[in-house]
Amino acid sequence: MFVLLALGLGAAGCSGPNHQPVIHAGPRPLGSPYTPGGLKFEEGTVIQLQLEATDEDNDEIFYRWSQQPAQPAGVFSDPNIATPTWTVPPPPEDPNQPIFLLVEVQDHNGGVLLGQSPDIYVLPKQQ
């Protein structure tokens, strides 16, 4: 499941209205099936993220990944590419608190989208 939020549309000069980028797949961990209770990963696991986006105007697309809540922080290999990896952080104090991975997709011509991953729950590392 993903949520898209249109944050704005702009115009690109006299060539007509700008089309915002479109997310076709993701954002989510690659290969993760839909599960009603959210996704569960052990802390320290490195996850490949999936995101497929296009822009009808063929504008260059820019990405910015983040995590909500921000703490405990996982680590993105590069938060400014379409498909970074993300290292799962230690579990939050409340084990029922999900983590969401957010990605802002924009074309720098006024088209902006926000994608959100399914709920992610962190399992303590097995000793």
C-alpha positions as CSV (number, residue, x, y, z in Angstrom):
1,M,0.0,0.0,0.0
2,F,1.2,3.5,-0.7
3,V,-0.2,6.9,-0.2
4,L,0.2,9.7,-2.7
5,L,-0.3,13.3,-1.8
6,A,-0.3,15.9,-4.5
7,L,1.5,18.9,-3.0
8,G,1.5,21.2,-6.0
9,L,1.4,21.9,-9.7
10,G,3.2,24.6,-11.5
11,A,3.7,25.8,-15.0
12,A,6.9,25.4,-17.1
13,G,7.0,28.7,-19.0
14,C,4.8,29.0,-22.0
15,S,4.9,25.4,-22.9
16,G,1.7,24.6,-21.0
17,P,1.0,23.1,-17.5
18,N,3.6,20.9,-15.8
19,H,2.5,17.4,-15.1
20,Q,3.6,16.1,-11.7
21,P,5.6,12.9,-11.5
22,V,3.7,9.6,-11.1
23,I,4.6,6.8,-8.7
24,H,4.0,3.4,-10.3
25,A,5.4,1.1,-7.6
26,G,6.5,1.6,-4.1
27,P,7.7,3.1,-1.9
28,R,8.2,-0.2,-0.1
29,P,10.9,-2.8,0.7
30,L,11.6,-4.7,-2.5
31,G,9.8,-8.0,-2.7
32,S,7.7,-7.4,0.5
33,P,4.2,-8.8,0.1
34,Y,1.2,-6.8,1.4
35,T,0.5,-7.9,5.0
36,P,-2.5,-6.5,6.9
37,G,-0.5,-6.1,10.1
38,G,2.4,-4.3,8.5
39,L,5.9,-5.5,7.7
40,K,8.3,-6.8,10.3
41,F,12.1,-6.7,10.0
42,E,14.9,-7.5,12.5
43,E,17.0,-4.6,13.5
44,G,20.2,-4.2,11.5
45,T,18.7,-5.8,8.4
46,V,19.6,-3.9,5.2
47,I,16.6,-3.6,3.0
48,Q,16.5,-2.7,-0.7
49,L,13.7,-0.1,-1.3
50,Q,11.5,-0.1,-4.4
51,L,10.2,3.0,-6.1
52,E,9.2,3.4,-9.7
53,A,8.3,6.9,-10.8
54,T,8.0,8.7,-14.2
55,D,7.3,12.2,-15.4
56,E,5.1,12.8,-18.4
57,D,7.0,15.9,-19.3
58,N,10.3,13.9,-19.2
59,D,11.5,16.3,-16.5
60,E,14.4,15.1,-14.4
61,I,13.0,13.6,-11.1
62,F,14.5,14.3,-7.7
63,Y,14.0,12.2,-4.6
64,R,14.3,12.8,-0.9
65,W,13.7,9.8,1.5
66,S,13.0,10.2,5.2
67,Q,11.8,8.2,8.1
68,Q,8.9,8.9,10.5
69,P,9.3,9.0,13.4
70,A,12.9,10.1,13.0
71,Q,14.2,8.2,16.0
72,P,15.5,5.6,16.5
73,A,17.1,6.4,13.1
74,G,17.6,3.9,10.4
75,V,20.2,4.7,7.7
76,F,19.6,5.3,4.0
77,S,22.5,4.4,1.7
78,D,21.6,7.7,-0.2
79,P,18.4,9.5,0.6
80,N,18.5,11.3,-2.8
81,I,18.2,8.4,-5.2
82,A,15.1,6.4,-6.3
83,T,16.0,3.1,-4.8
84,P,18.4,3.3,-1.8
85,T,18.9,0.7,0.8
86,W,17.7,1.3,4.4
87,T,19.3,-0.3,7.5
88,V,16.6,-1.1,10.1
89,P,17.2,0.8,13.4
90,P,16.9,-0.6,16.9
91,P,13.3,-1.1,18.0
92,P,11.5,2.0,19.3
93,E,10.6,2.1,23.0
94,D,7.0,1.2,22.1
95,P,7.2,-2.1,20.1
96,N,3.7,-1.2,18.6
97,Q,5.0,2.0,17.1
98,P,5.3,1.6,13.3
99,I,8.0,3.3,11.3
100,F,7.1,4.8,7.9
101,L,9.5,5.5,5.1
102,L,8.5,8.6,3.2
103,V,9.8,9.7,-0.2
104,E,9.3,13.1,-1.8
105,V,9.3,12.9,-5.6
106,Q,9.6,16.2,-7.5
107,D,10.5,17.5,-10.9
108,H,11.6,21.0,-9.8
109,N,8.9,22.5,-12.1
110,G,6.2,22.5,-9.4
111,G,5.3,18.8,-9.6
112,V,5.6,17.2,-6.1
113,L,4.4,13.9,-4.7
114,L,4.8,12.3,-1.3
115,G,4.8,8.5,-1.1
116,Q,4.6,6.5,2.1
117,S,5.6,2.9,2.8
118,P,3.4,0.4,4.6
119,D,3.8,0.2,8.4
120,I,7.2,-1.2,9.4
121,Y,7.7,-2.9,12.8
122,V,11.2,-3.6,14.1
123,L,12.0,-6.9,15.8
124,P,14.9,-7.1,18.3
125,K,18.0,-8.7,16.9
126,Q,18.1,-12.4,17.7
127,Q,21.2,-13.2,19.8
